[in-house]
Amino acid sequence: MATRKSEAVWEGKLQSGKGTVKLGSGAFEGGYSFASRFQQAEGTNPEELIAAAHAGCFSMALAHGLEEKGYMPERIHTTANVSIEKAEDGFSITSIELETEAKVPDIEEQTFMEQAEAAKTNCPVSKALAGAEIKLRAKLTK
């Protein structure tokens, strides 16, 4: 299977420094800082990148699970909200909330919810992030 890579460069102290992250594919390169991570400054941050990875992985896992059961999703839109909090021993990603809305013809709500839960549990990014509480809100649209 594939091995993916990305890279980051950090220059300076934690609060006054700055950095850049770059995806190995070249599809994205952007700056990040203390302020973009813990405040609302311009730039990206590791949690935002984790959220994008989790939303993409979950959506693909849900599409696969639905297809395996004989359903063809027309559209799956997922948002991942990653929470980082300060604890006694530093900062931790404490929870991730996946919000998904899918258009899947001819499927019952219960079957859809079962597949969404399975995707939440079994997508590779969920497995990698198992230390955080992962919540799901799923909505089937017709």
C-alpha positions as CSV (number, residue, x, y, z in Angstrom):
1,M,0.0,0.0,0.0
2,A,0.9,3.6,-0.2
3,T,3.0,5.7,2.2
4,R,2.1,9.4,2.2
5,K,4.3,12.3,3.4
6,S,4.0,15.9,4.2
7,E,6.5,18.3,5.8
8,A,6.6,21.2,8.1
9,V,9.3,23.8,8.9
10,W,9.1,25.9,12.1
11,E,11.3,29.0,12.6
12,G,11.6,30.8,16.0
13,K,10.0,30.6,19.4
14,L,6.6,29.0,20.0
15,Q,4.5,32.2,20.3
16,S,6.5,34.5,18.0
17,G,7.7,32.0,15.4
18,K,6.1,30.9,12.2
19,G,6.1,27.9,10.0
20,T,5.0,26.3,6.7
21,V,3.4,23.0,6.0
22,K,3.5,21.3,2.6
23,L,1.7,18.3,1.4
24,G,3.9,15.8,-0.4
25,S,1.6,15.8,-3.4
26,G,2.1,19.6,-3.8
27,A,-1.6,20.2,-3.6
28,F,-1.3,22.5,-0.7
29,E,1.4,24.6,1.0
30,G,0.5,27.2,3.7
31,G,1.7,29.1,6.7
32,Y,0.9,28.5,10.3
33,S,1.7,30.1,13.6
34,F,0.8,30.1,17.2
35,A,-1.9,32.7,16.4
36,S,-3.4,30.6,13.6
37,R,-3.5,27.6,15.9
38,F,-4.8,29.0,19.2
39,Q,-6.4,32.2,18.1
40,Q,-8.2,33.3,14.9
41,A,-5.2,34.6,12.8
42,E,-4.8,33.8,9.1
43,G,-3.1,30.6,8.2
44,T,-3.6,26.9,8.8
45,N,-2.9,24.7,11.8
46,P,-2.4,20.9,12.5
47,E,-5.9,20.4,13.8
48,E,-7.5,21.9,10.6
49,L,-5.3,19.5,8.5
50,I,-6.4,16.6,10.7
51,A,-10.0,17.7,10.3
52,A,-9.7,17.7,6.5
53,A,-8.1,14.3,6.5
54,H,-10.7,12.8,8.7
55,A,-13.6,14.3,6.7
56,G,-12.2,12.9,3.5
57,C,-11.4,9.5,4.9
58,F,-14.8,9.2,6.6
59,S,-16.7,10.2,3.4
60,M,-14.8,7.6,1.3
61,A,-15.4,4.9,3.9
62,L,-19.1,5.7,4.0
63,A,-19.3,5.6,0.2
64,H,-17.5,2.2,0.2
65,G,-19.8,0.8,2.9
66,L,-22.9,1.9,1.1
67,E,-21.6,0.5,-2.2
68,E,-20.9,-2.8,-0.5
69,K,-24.5,-3.0,0.6
70,G,-25.8,-2.2,-2.9
71,Y,-26.5,1.5,-2.5
72,M,-24.9,4.2,-4.8
73,P,-24.4,7.5,-2.9
74,E,-24.9,10.5,-5.1
75,R,-23.2,12.9,-2.7
76,I,-21.6,12.8,0.7
77,H,-20.6,16.1,2.4
78,T,-18.7,15.8,5.7
79,T,-17.4,18.4,8.1
80,A,-15.0,17.4,10.9
81,N,-14.6,19.7,14.0
82,V,-11.4,19.0,15.9
83,S,-11.2,20.3,19.4
84,I,-7.9,21.0,21.1
85,E,-7.8,21.7,24.8
86,K,-5.2,22.6,27.4
87,A,-4.7,19.9,30.1
88,E,-2.2,19.6,33.0
89,D,0.3,17.9,30.8
90,G,0.0,20.1,27.7
91,F,-2.5,20.3,24.9
92,S,-4.5,17.4,23.6
93,I,-7.0,16.8,20.8
94,T,-9.9,15.8,23.0
95,S,-12.8,15.3,20.5
96,I,-13.7,15.2,16.9
97,E,-17.2,15.7,15.7
98,L,-18.1,14.4,12.2
99,E,-21.1,16.0,10.6
100,T,-22.2,14.3,7.4
101,E,-25.1,14.7,5.0
102,A,-25.5,12.2,2.3
103,K,-27.9,11.8,-0.7
104,V,-28.4,8.1,-1.2
105,P,-31.3,6.9,-3.2
106,D,-33.6,4.0,-2.1
107,I,-32.0,3.5,1.4
108,E,-33.8,3.2,4.7
109,E,-32.7,5.6,7.5
110,Q,-31.6,2.8,9.8
111,T,-29.4,1.2,7.1
112,F,-27.8,4.6,6.4
113,M,-27.1,5.2,10.1
114,E,-25.6,1.7,10.5
115,Q,-23.2,2.4,7.6
116,A,-22.3,5.9,8.9
117,E,-21.5,4.4,12.3
118,A,-19.4,1.7,10.7
119,A,-17.5,4.3,8.6
120,K,-16.9,6.4,11.7
121,T,-15.4,3.4,13.5
122,N,-13.5,1.8,10.6
123,C,-12.0,4.6,8.5
124,P,-8.2,4.5,8.8
125,V,-8.1,8.1,10.2
126,S,-10.6,7.3,12.9
127,K,-8.5,4.4,13.9
128,A,-5.4,6.5,14.0
129,L,-7.2,9.1,16.1
130,A,-8.8,6.7,18.5
131,G,-7.4,8.5,21.5
132,A,-9.9,11.3,21.0
133,E,-13.6,10.9,21.4
134,I,-15.2,10.7,18.0
135,K,-18.8,11.8,17.7
136,L,-21.1,11.5,14.6
137,R,-24.1,13.4,13.5
138,A,-25.4,12.0,10.2
139,K,-28.3,13.1,8.0
140,L,-29.8,11.4,5.0
141,T,-31.2,13.7,2.4
142,K,-33.5,12.5,-0.4
